[in-house]
Amino acid sequence: MAGLVPATQDRDVEFRVKMVGTVIMDGRHEGGHDGCGVEKSNPYLAESRRMKIRAAVSRKGQEFPVLEEVELGAPLADEILVRIVACGICRTDLDLTAKESRVFGHFFGQSSFAEFAIAEARSAVKVPSDLPLPTLAPLGCGVSTGAGAVFNAFAAAADDTLAIFGTGAVGLSAVMAAKILGLKHIIAIDRIAARLQLALELGATDIIDTTKSDVSKSLRALSPRGFDFALNTTTSADALTSAVECLAMRGTAGFVAAPQEPWSVPAPFLLEGGRTLRAILGSDSSPQKFLPHLIEHYRAGKFSIERLITLYPFADIEEAMNDLVTARVVKPVLLM
C-alpha cells in the first residue's frame, strides 16, 4: 500500500484496515477498525510521549465495551497519530475477545474506538476535505468489501447476473456497485423485510424473503441457467451452499466470512461446471486506489453510503452495538 502523509499539519484521512483493530491491556481490549479522522502532528506527545484518551474498552465477560481512560503511546517513525472523528461498527467488532495481558498499541493497524488512534502511515488514505468524515467512515471495511467484491474480485460487467446473500452493509454495498455496472439481474436475499426494501431502493432488481420463499426455487425461477456470480455476506453454512448451488456454468461464488457451522466444499458440483469458490479479502484492491473510486461514485449520487448509516454519540456505543445485533440499523457510526 502507498500514500504516505507527512505529519506536519492537520489533514483529512480515512482508514482502511480489514482486520479488526484491538488494544489489549491487562485482559482488556479496545476495538474499532472503521476509523476516519484528522492526522495530527507529533507535538501532542512532545512532553510525556504518552497521552490520556477516552476509549471503548471490553473486558472478559462483558457483552459490550464501556468508555474508559487509557494511555496512548507515541507513534513510531512509520506511524501517524489521528484524532478520530467517526468510526463505523462492524460485526467483527462484536466478536472480540481479550486473550493476552500484554499491551499492544495498534493491533492490526489501528484501534479506532477512541478519541485518538495510532495507525501505520501506509494504512491511511487521504480523502477530500469537503466531504463529511462520518459518512466516509464505513468505507474502511464493510462498504469497500461489498463493492470491491463486485468491482474487483468478480470484475462483473453489464448483463451479468448476481445473487447477494445478506443485506447488511456489505450486501447493500454490493447491490449499489452492481447497479452502477448495470448488471442484468441483482437479487438480494435476506429475512429482514426493511432491508430487502432498502435493497430495492438501492438497485436490486428482485428480492427473496427467506421467511416466505424457498431460496433455491426462487433463484431458479429468476434465472433458470443459474447466476454468473453469487456473494455470501453471512456466516450461514446454508447460505454458502445456496450461493454455490445457484451458479451457472463457470460461475463464481464469493464469500467474505467463514460459516459458523461445519461446511464441506461441494467439489463435484464445482468441477462438473467449471465453477469457482472464492474467498474475498477486503476490497480485493489497493485502498489508495479503490476508496477514491468509491468516493467519486458517492459524489455523483450513485453510491449512497448515507442510506446505510445511523449516527450515535461515542457514549452510546452499547446502544449502537445492540441496534446492530438486533438488526435495527444497517451500519452504526460512532461520533467521537
C-alpha positions, 0 to 999 in steps of 0.5 A: 500500500502507498500514500504516505502523509507527512505529519506536519499539519492537520489533514483529512484521512480515512482508514482502511484496515480489514482486520479488526483493530484491538488494544489489549491491556491487562485482559482488556481490549479496545476495538474499532477498525472503521476509523476516519479522522484528522492526522495530527502532528507529533507535538501532542506527545512532545512532553510525556510521549504518552497521552490520556484518551477516552476509549471503548474498552471490553473486558472478559465477560462483558457483552459490550465495551464501556468508555474508559481512560487509557494511555496512548503511546507515541507513534513510531517513525512509520506511524501517524497519530489521528484524532478520530472523528467517526468510526463505523461498527462492524460485526467483527467488532462484536466478536472480540475477545481479550486473550493476552495481558500484554499491551499492544498499541495498534493491533492490526493497524489501528484501534479506532474506538477512541478519541485518538488512534495510532495507525501505520502511515501506509494504512491511511488514505487521504480523502477530500476535505469537503466531504463529511468524515462520518459518512466516509467512515464505513468505507474502511471495511464493510462498504469497500468489501461489498463493492470491491467484491463486485468491482474487483474480485468478480470484475462483473460487467453489464448483463451479468447476473448476481445473487447477494446473500445478506443485506447488511452493509456489505450486501447493500454495498454490493447491490449499489456497485452492481447497479452502477455496472448495470448488471442484468439481474441483482437479487438480494436475499435476506429475512429482514423485510426493511432491508430487502426494501432498502435493497430495492431502493438501492438497485436490486432488481428482485428480492427473496424473503427467506421467511416466505420463499424457498431460496433455491426455487426462487433463484431458479425461477429468476434465472433458470441457467443459474447466476454468473456470480453469487456473494455470501455476506453471512456466516450461514453454512446454508447460505454458502451452499445456496450461493454455490448451488445457484451458479451457472456454468463457470460461475463464481461464488464469493464469500467474505466470512467463514460459516459458523457451522461445519461446511464441506466444499461441494467439489463435484458440483464445482468441477462438473461446471467449471465453477469457482469458490472464492474467498474475498479479502477486503476490497480485493484492491489497493485502498489508495486506489479503490476508496477514491473510486468509491468516493467519486461514485458517492459524489455523483449520487450513485453510491449512497453510503448515507442510506446505510448509516445511523449516527450515535454519540461515542457514549452510546456505543452499547446502544449502537452495538445492540441496534446492530445485533438486533438488526435495527440499523444497517451500519452504526457510526460512532461520533467521537 
